[in-house]
Amino acid sequence: MLVFCCFTLFVSGQTTGYQGKRLMFKTEVVSPISERGINLGIEYVILRNLVLGLDFSLTGKQYTQRLISYRDIHGEYPPIRASIRDMQVGITGQYFLNTALPAPKGSYVFGKYYIGQADIFAVEHIKPEGEADFLQGFEISNIPSQQFDLGFGYQEVFFGFLLLDLDIGVSAASLFLNTKNDVLVSQKNIVTDFTDRHGPNIFSAGRWRNTPGGIGLSIHLKIGILLF
């Protein structure tokens, strides 16, 4: 009887997962369209309703630069688009709300934190005295970056192994430009003009804090496999 009770307690303390499966591999299908990049992740059920994961993200978004001086002369914004290439790794946490159903199936709340490095390409409008104006490109490399995501989502399991995961939340991204380190104040001002759209992938409400970067809404649709 004592052995049976000990065995029962041991089993009940184990992470069940969905049909006993806990390890997941996922890829995001929105990033290639909205951010010209990829997002891959591995997640693991560590408690009945708690999932932790590691993500790799690479984005290469392009932006129209709102250079007023160029528009005043040519009647349009520069045809050459700026770009931010951001490579990040991050940790994710999901808490599933249905206590009767083990993770990773059902609705959940989540939090994500990413860190990485970004490269920026942009143009500045040069107006020499007595000469024709022109656009001059410049690059800023190895910029520390970070991003926070908070929100809610829903995940469904099909055929016992196929995952479909949809989430929506608030995203806040930062790019840490140091004007003392080969970044001119004029270049930082140019970059700040479009980095308020970096981070959120569906809607940006403007700058995040005092650093270049945006805050707004993001949506992610992932497909994956429940491995074992």
Secondary structure, DSSP 4 states (H G I P E B T S, - for coil): -HHHHHHHHHHHTS---BTTB-EEEEEESSHHHHTSSEEEEEEEEEETTEEEEEEEEEEEEEE----HHHHHHHSS--SSPEEEEEEEEEEEEEEES-TTS-TTSEEEEEEEEEEEEEEEEEEEEE--TTS--EEEEEEEEEEEEEEEEEEEEEEEEETTTEEEEEEEEEEEEEE---TTTT--HHHHHHHHHHHTTSS-SSEEEEEETTEEEEEEEEEEEEEEEE--
